[in-house]
Amino acid sequence: MLAILDHIDGILVFPLAGRARDSVRPGMRTTTFKRETLVAYEVDESSGELVVNILGLFHGGQDWEAALGADKDDSQAGE
């Protein structure tokens, strides 16, 4: 459990090191933990400060694109 938290702390230090996934959700990035767990997060610099929001942890074959793409559609509905 502590190892995943250390990995997330690393994201906070180097947030732009993850792979950009703007096609799934604007501003979203992903990185992997121990080759089986995907960490999805977004980086927001709009306030002048760097804010990292962890969107989810997905293990194995979970369909993270569908899960996070649904959130994207919901947020666009209110625009």
C-alpha positions, 0 to 999 in steps of 0.5 A: 500500500505504501508503495503506491502512495510513494508512486503518487508522491512522485507524480506530484514532483514530476506531474508532466512525466506521465503520458498525455491522454487528451483524447480521453479527457482534456488535461488527463495523463496516465502512468503505470505502477508495477506494470499492472496498475494504471494511475489516471490523473489530471494537471490543472495550472489554471489558478496559477498553481499546479494542482494534481487531481488523481482520477482513478487507479485501474488494475489489470484489464479494467476499462479505464477509458470508458470509465473516465470518458463517461465523466468527460461526457457528463462534464461537457453536458453542462457547458 
